[in-house]
Amino acid sequence: MDIKYALVEFLCKNFMVDEDEIDLNESLIDQGIIDSFGLVEISAFLESAYGIVTQQEQMVRDNFGSVHKIVAYVERWRS
């Protein structure tokens, strides 16, 4: 399954937002979609779906700042 599609589906299901409400380039926190606990939930999703174990120091805007940044993080980890 496409990483972006899976992530957006997860966000919609778990944070009760519609796909068209998510700006893929903007911070999910700044958009009010998630809070700091939401980052933990996304991290758990990435571990479950892709086997990625994210350390706390990796939970920064460069990796988790937006849907596109999360997808890039997963792709870097997988390669």
N, C-alpha and C positions, 0 to 999 in steps of 0.2 A: 504494500500500500504506500502511496506517496506520503512522504513525511509531512509536508505542509497540510495536505488534506486530513491526515490522521490527527495532527495537532489542532487544527481548526475544529474538527469534529469533537475532540476532547474538550476544548474550551467552550463550545456551544452547549454541550451536554452537562458539563460540570459547573459552569459559571453562568448559566442561563442567559446567554446572549445569542443573538442571531448572527449568522455569518456576515451579513452586510453591515453589522455594527462594528466589526473588527477591522481596523486599519492595519494591514500587514507590516507596514513600515514604522509604525509608532509604538511607543512603549505601552505594554499592556497595563502597567501600573498607572501611567499617566492618563490612559483612557478610562481608568476606573473599572477595568474588567477584573483585575486581580489585585490582591494585596501581597504582603510578604509571605503569608501562609500559602497563597496561590502559587508562589514560586516553588515551595516545597511540594505541592501537589503536582506541578508540572514536572519537577525532578523525579518524583515517584512514577509518573506516567512514562517518562523517558527510560527509566530503569526497567519498568515492566515491558514496554513495547520494543525497546532496542538494546537492553542489557547495559545501558550507560549508567555508571555509578558516578554521580556528580558530587564533588567535594564542595564544601561551603565556600571556599575561596574562588571557585569557578562560577558561582552564582552572581555574576556581575553583568552590567548592562551590555557589555560587548558580547556576551553569550546569551543572555536572557532578556535583552532590551525590547525585542519585538518578535513577531512570528518569524519573519525572515532571518533574524539573528539566531533564533533557536534552531531553525532548520539548518543554517550554516554550521552551528555548533554540532549538531547530530552528524552532519555530513563529514566534518573534520574528524570527529571521533571514530566514525565508521571506516575512514580511509587509512 
